[in-house]
Amino acid sequence: MLAHRNIPRHSTMTKVLLTGGSGFIAAHILELLVQRGYEIVTTVRSEDKASQIREAHPHAKLSVVIVPDIAQPDAFDEVVKTPGLDVVLHTASPFHFNWSDAKTELLEPAITGTTSILKAIKKSAPGVKRVVVTSSFVSMLSVEGLQDPNKVYSESDWNPNTYEDGLTGNKVAAYRVSKTVAEQSAWKFVAEEKPNFDLVTICPPLVFGPTVHHLSSLSAINTSNERFVDLVQGKWKNEILPSIGVNLWVDVRDVALAHVAAFEKPDAGGKRFFCTAGKFCNREIAAAARKNFPELKDKLPSEEVMGGDYPAVVPGYDNSRATGVLGIDWIDLEKSTVDNIKSLLAIGA
């Protein structure tokens, strides 16, 4: 048997660990992995979520493991001992806005939630050759850059805010710092520990698109998609929500594809990927909804309704690395909006 050890493994033999399998992005990754015939181990926080995933994929080569608290330093120690793991896709993230102490409830859990799994893989999963970590555009942006019409964001950019800046109490800044230090800690680990695997990070901005994971209620929708719920429920009828903050977006299915391509394509190793389809404003979302859902006319804003235009400044973006290396043909805003609204109507919006 030893003579066969160097034969490249076919996808159906590759075993993938996907953390946080019930999340918005991870649910789409899981669908792709099932479609492509991978053997999958996924982690969730509760038996309730585990049973929902098993029911959704009854015929997949899939096992679901409960990891109740990913912020614990030993959270992933056992699951990485699953025999035959080749790839780890780490999407689980201990994020919430209702914290009172940034250090103990946000920053440290973000770092631990990333580095603990890397340590566990190095120690107990020698077969893993690549780890893909879900990061965020917030680990790239700067407040100044968002106000600079000549700024073009790319993978070379890092959020300049430090760990200390994250302790100031501003919740938005602290969240951005938590994602930044988590990603930086992953790159630092690989550089210093020289483990058996290489690293890829995926950095999306606002993530739109259809919901495939189980939602207990519409109030549980991911933050980026709340605007679509408001739209179809008539909350933009008289004024479209202002387009403030980050005006870059991507469809969740492209983010999922990026994660899978990141381990399927050898050239992706050791790289960050800025995964964005481009610029958007809420007025464009409203127009796409109006064009495609005439039956929602009474809920949607008419063309005369004000608001939702682009802010005075939207920085540029360079997504050529993700387009070229990962081979992504970006889903456009109209298709993303249509598929998103269809999925929301199907669950009672």
N, C-alpha and C positions, 0 to 999 in steps of 0.2 A: 504493500500500500504506500510505502514512503516515496516511491518513485513518482507518485501522482501529486505530490504536495504542491508543486508549483504551477499546476494547471489553473488558468484563470477560472474563477467561479462564475457560473451562469447566474443571472439575476434570481432565478427561482431557488437557488441554493444560498443566496446571500441573506444573512439574518440581520435585521435592523432593529435597534432599540429606539423607540420614539417616546420621549418624555412628554407629559402633559397632554395626553392623547385626546382629551375632551375639549380642548381649546378651539377657538375660532379658526386659527391657521392650521393647527395640528390635525383637526378633523379632515381638512382638505388634503393634507399630506398623507394621512392614513388612507383615504380613498385612492390616492395615486399609487401608494405602495401595494395596496390590495390588487388594483388593476394590473400592475406590472408583475405580480406573482411573487413578491418578496415574502419571506417568513418574517413575522413581525412580533415584537414584544413591545407593549405600550404601558405606560404608567398613568394612573389617575389617582385622585385623592380619596375616593369613596367607592363603596360597593355599588351604590346607586348609579354612578357614572360608568362603572365597569360593566354592569349589566346592560346599560344602554348601548355601549359600544359592541358588546357581543351580539346583541339583537340586530344591530345595524349591519353586521358583517358575519352572518352565520356560516358562510362557507370558506372564510379566509383562514390561512395558516397564521392564526393570531392568538396570542395569550395576553391577558390583561393582569397587571400587577398593581396592587394598591400601595401607594407611597403617600401617607397622610400629610406629612409636613416636609416639603422639599427644602425648607430653610435649615433643617437639622444637618449637622456636619456629616452624619453617617447615613443620610436619607437613601442614597443610591448604592450603598455598599453591597447589599445582597443581590439586587436585580442585575448588576453588571457581571455577576458570576454566572449568569445564564450561559450554558455551553454554546460555543460557536458564534458568538457575536462578531460581526464584521464592521458594523457602522453604528454610530450613535448620532441621533438627531435630537438635540436638546432644546425643546421649545418651552418647557415649563419655567415659569417665572413668578416669584413671590411678590406680585405687585398689587397694591391697592392705595387709594388716596386717604383712607381713614386711619392715619397713624398720628401719634402725638410726639414720638421721639424718632427723629430721622435716622440717627445712628443705629439704634437697636432694632427698629422696626422696618427700615427701608434699605439703608446702605449696606450694613453688614449682611442681612439676608440675601441681598442681590449678589454680593461677592461670594458668599458661602454657597448659594444656590448654583453658581457657575463652577467655582473651583472644586467643590466637594465631588462633583461627578467626574471631573477630570482626574482628580487624585485616585478615585475608586477605579476608574478605567485603567490607569497606569499600573495600579497595584494588582488588579484581579481580572483584567480582560485583555490579555496579551495579543489576542487575535484582531482587536479593533485597529483599523488602519486610518480611519478618518472620523473626526467629530465635527458636526455642523451645529453651530450655536445660533439661535435666533437672537439678534441684537435689534437695533433700531436706528432710524435716521437721527434720533435725538442724541446719539453718541457722536454724531458728526457736526450738528448745527451749532452756531453761535448766535446770540441775540443780535450782534452787530451784522453778521452775515445775512440774516433774514431781512435786514433793512437796506441791504446793498444791492442795487439793480445790476451791478457788474459782477457780483459773486456767482461763481459756478461751482456747485457742490459736487464732490467726487469722493472716492474711497480714501484719498489722501487727507481728508479733513477729519479733525477730532474736535469734539466739544472742549473748549478751553477751560471750562469750569472744573475746579478741583474737588476732591473729597471734602475739604473744609468748606467750600462754597455750598455743598449739599447740606450742611448742618444749619444753615441760616434760618430755616423755617418757611421760606417760600416753597409752596408745595410743587409748583411746576418745575422750578429750578432743581429741587431735590430729586424729583422723579427723573429728570434728564441726567443728573449726575449719577443716579443709581444705575441706569442703563450703561452709562459711559464707563464707570469704574468696573462694572461686571464684565464688559467686553475687554477692557484693558487688562483685567486680571487673568482672563483666559489666554490672551496673547503672551502675557508675562510668564504664565505657567509653562506654556509650550517652549518658550525661549530658554527658560532657566532649567526646567526639568528634563527637556529633551525626551519626551515619552515615545511610546511605540506608534503613536498616531500623529497625523498632521491636523491642522485646524482650518475650518472655513467659517466665516461669520456672514450672516444675511441681515442687511440693514434696510428695512422698509420704512417709508413715511406713513401717512394715514392709509389704513388698509380697508378698502370697501369690498363689496361683492356678496354673493349669496351665502346664506347660512345653511350649513349641512349638519352642524353639531346640534345636539339636543338642547333646546331652550325651555326652561321651566316657565318662563313668561317673557314677554317682550321687554320688560324692564331689565332683563339679564343680557340684553344685546351688548356687543362690544362698543366701546366709546365712539369709535370712528363711524359706526353705522347708525348711531342714534339719530343723526340728521335725516336719514331715510325714513325712519319710523315717524318722526315729526312731520315730514313731508306728506306721507300718505294718510296721516291722521288729521290733516288739515291745519297744522300749526303754522304753515307758511302761507296760508291762504291770503292774508292781507299784507304780509311783509316777509320777504325771503330772509332767512337767517344770514347775518353778515359773514363773509368769508375772511376770517381773521386767523392769525397764527401761522400754521404751515399750510401752504397751498400746493403741496405735492402729494400725490396719491399713487396707489397701485391696487390692482385686483388681487384678492386673496388667492385665487387659483394660480396666478403667476408667482406669488410668494411660495406657495406649496411646490410648484414646479422647480423653483430656484433651489429649494432644500434638497429635492431628489436629484436634480442635475448636479448639485454640488458634490455629491458622492459618486455619481455615475461617471462623471467626467474627470479623468486624472488631472488635467490642467488646472482644475479649480483649487487644488490643495494649496494651503498657505495664503489664501486671499480673502479679503473682505469684498462683499458685493453690495453696491448701492442699488436696491431694487425699486425703481420707480417708473411708472408709465408716463409721468410728466405732470403738467400743471392742471389745476381745476379751479373752478369757483362754484359756489352753490347755485348761482343763476343757471349755469350749464346743466347741473343736475335736474333742476326744476324743468328746464326746457326739454330734456330727454324724457322725463316722466310725462309731460304734457303730450308730447308727440306719440308716445307708445301706449298710453293708458287713457284713451278718451273716456272710458267708463268711470274714471276717477275725477272727471272734470269739476265736480262740485267740491272736491277736497283740495285740488291743486291751485296754485296761484296762476292767474292769467298773465299774458305777456305784459300787460300794463302795470302789474304789481312791481313795486320798487324793491331794491335790495339784492344782496348776494353777489354783487360784482367783484371783480378782482380788486384787491387793495392796491394802493399806489405803487407798491414795490413787491415784486415776487422774484426771488433770486433764480438763477439758472441751475441746471443740473446736467451731469454727464453720466448716463447709464450705459455707456458703450461696453464696459467690462462685462456686466451681466448679460447684455444683449449678445455679445460675441462669444464669451467663454461658456455661458450657460445655455445659449441658444434660445432665448425667450423672445417670442413674437407678442408684444404687449397687448393685452386686451384693452380696448378703448373705453372711454367713460360712458358712452351711450349703452354699449352692451353690458357693462358692469352694473349700471343703474337699472336697466331692464331686468336682468337676472336677479339682482338684489331685491327689487320690489316684488317680483314674482314669488321669491322665497318668503318674504315677509307676509304677503297676502295669504300664502299657504298656511302660515301659522297664526293667522287671525288678526293681522294688523288692520 
